[in-house]
Amino acid sequence: MVTFKDFLIKSKFNVNKAKIYQESYDKIMKSGLFDKNYYLKAYPHVEKSGMDPLFHYLFYGAGEHKNPSPSFDLKRYLQEYPEIEKNNLNPLIHYIDNNNDGFIVDNSPFVLKKKKIIDTNKLYLSNYEFDSEPMVSIIVLTRNGINHLKLLFEDFDEKTNYSNYEIIVVDNASTDDSVSFLKSLDLPITIIENSENVSFSKGNNDAAKIANGEYLLLMNNDIEPTYGWLNEMVGCMLSNENVGSVGAKLIFPYYEDMESQAQSYTIQHAGVKFREERTPYIYGPYHENMYSTLVFSSDVNHQKEVLSNTAACILIPKDIYFELDGLDENYIYGYEDIDFAFKLYKNKYKSIYNPFALAFHHESSTRYENEAKKNRLNYENIMHFYSKWGDFIFKEILIDKINQNHFITDKKLDISIVSKNNKFITKLVKDLNNKGFNVKLIPDLNNLDIGQNCDILISNDKDYDVDKLISRLNTIKVLISDDNDARYDICLEKCENYADKLMDVIEDRYL
């Protein structure tokens, strides 16, 4: 609690100055215009200092142009009243004393932006009408996530625009009031109360076994759905053939802390693709268009088939879920949804991204507080994924790049050529460029670090020390020579057109 003594000390025992600051403090508190929670989140160093946030604002924040709340348009206010900075005045006190109503909005610009996104999305909704609505079992896992649950289930029934659903919540030994909150809801909820924190895979698999629905909707507890989301997902599923999953467009929410604020209301999920990385992270999934501010651009605002949808919000036919043995329980909170997506892909089922099923994803990080344990589990997840899918993905990505489909990855086929023979290089580079590939020249035989992007290394110089090559483990090493060399994956004899010959050999050997 702030006392007069605190103001006196901070004012260097100037009693009159201390009284003015205390009056200002009380005036701002009474006005309700200072948002303590916002201020602490936006400027986390204030909380670390242990100082009362409004006290900090009076003595430091105002002079540093810190916002007292998200609804106070400080920049515009300072532009309109330059005397504030000239006379070193507190802008919030100036506003209160002068009653400048035009500079406080009923909702912050961030609230208005969120409303605009929701209202705009409503214009695209199909509002499907069904002869009969198949039942959907909505599965939610939670652990000590009562604040997320309150956001998730706020006006839940109205937002779905769909009536035939049940909710199965798997509570992983919460110690907060999550279970009592869930039981207070007037919704068709079944609660599985676990005595331990089971994995994402096991929790969803257990819920799926008691689900009555024809479809399963896996949903994180930190999802905030918008109007029409479930109607859109079911309608999309029923309007397409051979569908294994339908995913939603996920948007980052508003972040009050300054480090993350630039991510606010940008794309979080609009389909997943893959890229190769060096060991041990051989294959890395990435969200296409992530952090894009163009929420309704043509790139992300049409239904399309994708390699994978995130399981943060995904609709799956229950019979297909069990046909593919559900989620692999060897994963511990990571890669299980990517694994399932590849099972769908391998079995010729489509994954469809539907942008009009829109939700905000608050992405809680409550899985593991122990950083070392989190890193260890992440490594084990990646290695398990690679052991299952490494060879398959290598082949599929290679096909995708050679044919330039851009379905699995956006990257082009990347080829590095090591040679000091200019005549040889000129024709080979031209031929490979004409095929639409990326070509990098390495004239220095001592350059052994070819980076993680290289798919194919070509050399016509046996002096190149390929044993010490620094690259991905799955880089295809090619030697153009009349002699064979066991250090290389492919040895090409001299011919008229090396580019065509190389592609023929790769197709025969790898595809």
N, C-alpha and C positions, 0 to 999 in steps of 0.2 A: 504494500500500500504506500502510495506517495504521500509524504507529509510536508508541512511548510518548511521543516528543517532541510529537506532535500532541495527545495527551491532556493533556500537561503545559501546552502553550500555551493550550489551550481552557479548562483549569482554573485559568488565571492563576497557573501555577507552584505550585499547591498539590499537592504530591507525593501525599499520601494520597488526595485527591479524584481525581487522575489515575489512580491505581492502581485505585480502585473502578470508574471508568468503563471502564478497560481490561479488568478482570475481567468486567464486565457485557457488554462487546463480545464477548469470547471465549465467554462463557456462551451468549449468544444465537446466535452463529455455530455453536456445537456443537449447539445444540438443533434447528437447521434450521427454526425457526419464523418467521424473517424472510425474506420473499420480495423479493429485490432487484429483479427484473424488474417485479414488480407495483408496488413502491414508486416506481420511476422513471417508469412509465407513468401511475400515478395522480397523481403530483405532478411534472410535467415540469420545474418550476423547479429541482428538486434536481439533475437532470442538467445543466442549464444552469450551475449554480453550480460544477460540477466536483467537488463534495464526495462522498466515499464515502457511499453511501446509508444504511448502518447507522450510521455516524458521525453523519450528519445526524439520524437518528431518535433517537439517544441524547441529543443536545444540543438538538434543536429539535422534531422530529416528535412525540415522546411527549407533550411539554407542549402541543402544538397539537392533540392528539387525532387524529393521523394513524394510519391503520390500518397495522400492520406487514406484514399479508398479508390476502388476501381471506377466509381461513379463520378469522381471529381475530375473534370477535364482541366488538369493543371496547366498543360502546355497552352491551351487556348486562353485560359484565364490570365496567364502571365503576359501573353501577347496583347490582350485587350487592356490590361492595366500595367503598363511598364513602370509605374511609380512603385510597385511592390518591390521589385528588385532594386530600384534606384534608392529606395529608403529602407531597404532591408526589413520589409514587413513580412509577417506570416500570412500566406495567401488564404488559409482557411479562416483565420480571424478577420481578415479583410472582407472576405465573402459574408461572414456572419454579421459583421457590423454594418455592411452596406446592403445586405439583403439582395444580392445579385442573383435572382432566381434563374436567370437564363443560363447559368453555368453549372447547374446540377440537373442531371437527367434522372427520370424515374428508374430507369434501368441502366446499368453500366453498358458501354459500347460492346463489351464481350457478351453480355446477356442478349443484347440486340442482334449481335452477329449469329449467335446460336439460334435464336428465333428465326432469323432469315434463312439459315440453312434448313431448318425443319420445314418452314413454310414453302421454300423452293422445292424441296423434295416431294412435298404433297402434290405438286403439279405434275409429277412424273408417275404417280402411283397408278397401277392398273385397276386396283380395287376389284380383284377377281370375285366372280360369283360362282359358287359351286353347286352342282345338283345335290351333292352330299359332301359334307366336309369330313375327310378322313381324320381320325384322331391323331394328334401329335403329342408325344411325351417329351416335355421340356425338362432336361436334366441339368441341374445346377450344383456344382461343388462349392462348399464354403468352409472357411475356418476363421473364426474371429473376424468376420466381415460384415458386422451388422450395419455399418454406415453404407457399404456398397449395396447390401440387400434392400435397404430403405429406398435407395435411388432406383435400383432395378425394378422393384415391385410397385413404385409409385404410379398410379393410374394404369396398372398393368393390363387389366382386362380391356379397357378402352383402347389402349394403344395397339393391341394385337390385331384388331379388326377381323377377328376369327374366334369362333366360339367353341370348337371341339378340341379341347386340349386338357392335359393334366400336367401338373408340375411335380417332379421328384427332386427333392433337395437332399444331397448327401452332405451331412454336417460332420466334418472331420475333427471331432472332439473340441468344439469351440468352448472357450471359457467365458465369453461375453454373453450377451442376452440374445444371440442369434436365434436359438431354438424357440424361445418364448415369443420373440417377435414374429417368427414364421407361423407359429400356432395361432397368433392373433389375427392373421390375415383372412379375409373372406374370399379365399381362392381355393381351387381344388388341389391342395398340396398334400403330398405324402413325404414324410421326413425319415430318412435313414440316419439314425444317430450312431455314429461310429465312436468307439472308445479310443481310437488312434487316428493319426493323420495318414490315411491311405493315399496312394498315388492317384494322379489324374486318370490314368488308364483304368486302374482297378475300380475307382469310384464310379466312373461312367459305365464300366462293364457290369458292376453290381446293380446299378440302377436300371440298366437296359434289360436285365433278366426279369425284373418285376414290372416293366413298362407294359401298358395296355395298348399303346398307340401303334399305328401302322408305320409311323415315322418317328425318328428320334431327333430331337433338337438339342445338341450340346451347346451350353451357354455358360460363359464365365460369370461369376457373381459380380464382376466389376463392369458389366455391360449396362448401358443406359439406352434402351430401345426408343425408337420414335414411332409415331403413328403409322400403322399399316405394315409393320415389319414382318409379322408372321403370315399375314395374308399374301404378301409378296413372295415369300420363300416357298410356301406351299403351291401357290399358283405357278411359279416358275418351274417347280418340280413336276407338276402335272402337265405342263404345256410342252415339255420336252421329252424325248425318248431316251431310254437307257441311261438315266441320270443316277449317279452314285452319291453326289453331294451338291448342295446349293449353299453358297456362302454369301455373307452380307458385306456391304460397304461399311467399314469401321473408320471413325473419325476420332482423332485425339480431342479430348475436352480442353477447356480453358485451364491453363496453368498459371497460378499466381506468382510462383517463384520466377525470378528474372532469367535464370539459366535455361529454363524449359519453355518460357513464354512464347518464343518464336514458333514452337511446335503447335501451339494452340489452334484448334480447328483446321488442322492439316490432315491429309490422308494417312491412315495407319495401315489399312488393308484394302487392297483392290486386286487380290490374286497374288500367288507366290511363284517365284521362279528360282533358278539355281545358278550358282557360279562356283568355279573350282578355286580352291585355296591350297596353300602349302600344308604339308603335314603338321600337326595331326588333324587339322580341320580340312579334310579332303574336299568335301562338298558343302557349300554354305547356302542355305535358303535365304532369300531376301524378298521383301514385300515390294512389288512393283508400284511405282509412283509414290513411294513413301515420302512423307513430309511435303507433298505438293499442296500448294494453297488453292489450286484450281479444282475445287471439290466437285464441280459439275462440268468439267471439261469433257470433250468427246472421248478422250483416252480412258476415262474412268466411269463414264455415265451411260454405258450400254451393256446389256447382258452378253457375256462371252464365256467360252470354254477356257478353263485355266488348268494348269498342272495341279494346283493345290489350293484349297481354301483353309484358312486358319480355323481351328476348332474352338476359338473364342465364341463363335456364333455360326453353327453349321447344321444343316438339315440333312439327314441320311435315312433312306428307307431301312426299316428295322431288319427285313429279311437279308438285305445286302450286308448290313453291319455284322450279323451273325454268320453269314456265308463266308466272310473274310475274317472271322474270329475276333471281331471287335478291335479294341486298341491293344497293342502289344504291351503287356505289363512288365516287360523288362526295362522300359523307360521310366524314369522318375522325373516327372514334370519337365519334359523337353523332348521334341522330335516325334512324339507319339502321333501327332496329327499329320506330320509330313510323311511318316511311315505309312499311315492309313491311306493317305492320298496316293502313294505309289502302289499300294495294293489295288486301289480302284483303277489307276492308270494301266497297270499290268494286266488287269482282268477286263479291260476295254470298257469300263464305266466312265461316264463323263463327270467332270467336276465343273459346275457352272457358277460364275460370280454374278450376283444380281445386285446392282448398285442402288436399286430403289428400296431394298431392305436396309435401311440406314440406322446405325446406332453409334453412340459415343462409347469408346473403350477407355476406361480409366486406368487400365493396366496396373493393378496392385502388384506389389513385390513382396508378398507376405509368405512366400514359399519356404525360404530358408534364410535365417538371419546370419548364420555362420557362413562367411564368405569362402573359407577353405572348403567346406562341405559342398557348397553350391558349385564351386569350380570343379571339384572332383566328380560330382554327379553329371555336370555338363560334359566333361571329358568322356565319362563312361557312356553317356547317351550317344555322343557323336561316334564313338568307336563301335557301339552296337549297331548303329544305323549303317555305318560304313561296311561292317562285316556282312550285313544283310543285302545291301543295295549297291555297294561300290562298283562291282563289275557291270551291273545292269545300267546304272546311271552313266558310267563312262561311255557305254555304247550309245545310249539314248542322246546324251549331250553331243557326242561326236556326230551322230546322224543329223541332229537339229542344226548344228553349225554348218556342216557340209551342204545341207539342203537349204540353209538360211530360212528356217521356219519361224524362228524367234518364239517358239512355244515354251520350251524348257528354260532357255536362257536368252538374254538380249545380246550376249557377246558374239562377236564374229570368230571364225576359226583363225587362230593366231599362229603364225609360222615365223620362226627365226632361222636365218640362213647364215652359216659360218663359212666364209670362203674369201680367198684373196684373188680368185680368178674372175676378173671383171666381165669377160665375155660370157662365161657360164652364168654369172649372177644376173646380168641384164635380161637375158631371155627368160630365165626361170621366174624372176620377179614379175616381169610383164605378164607371163602366162598365169601366175597365181593371182595377181591383182585383177586380171580379167575375169577370174572366177569369183571375185568379190571377197577375197580373204584379206586379212591384215598381214602385211609382210614387214619384218624387221631385219635389217642387215647388221651382221656382226663381223666386221673386217679384222678385228683383233683376236687372234687365236688364244690369247691369254684371258679373254673375257669369258668366264665360266658361269657367271650369275645371269641367267636369262630371264629371271623373274617368274612370278606365279601364273602369268597369263599365257605363257607359251604352250600350245597344244602339240606342235610338231617342230622338232629341231632337225634341220638339214645341214649336213656338212659334206664337202668333197675333199677334205683334208684329214688324213689319218693321224696327223700330228696333234689334232685337237684332242685334249685330254678329257674325253667324255666321261671317264670314271669319276672325275671330280666336279661334274656338272651340278650346279645349284639350281634346282627346278622342282616342279611338282613330281611326285613319284610316277604319275601316269603320263608324263610327257613322252610322246612317241619319238624315238631317236632314229634318224634316217641317215645312212651313209651312201653317197653316190660314188661307187668305185667298182672296178672289175674284181676286186678281192672282197671276200667276206670278212666280217669283223664281228665277233660274238658280243662285243660291247653294245652293238646297235640292235634295235628291234627289226629294222628293215635295211637290207642292202640292195641298192639298185644298180644294175649294170648300165653302161652308157647306152643311151637311146636317143631318138629324135626329139621326143617331147617328154621331159621329166615330170611335168605337172600332171599330165593325163595318166602317165604310168604310175605315179605315186598314188593318185586317187583310186586307181584300179586295184592296187595292192592293198591299200587300207580297207577298201570295201570287201575284198576277198578275205582278209585276215581278221578284221575286227567287226565287220557289220554283217 
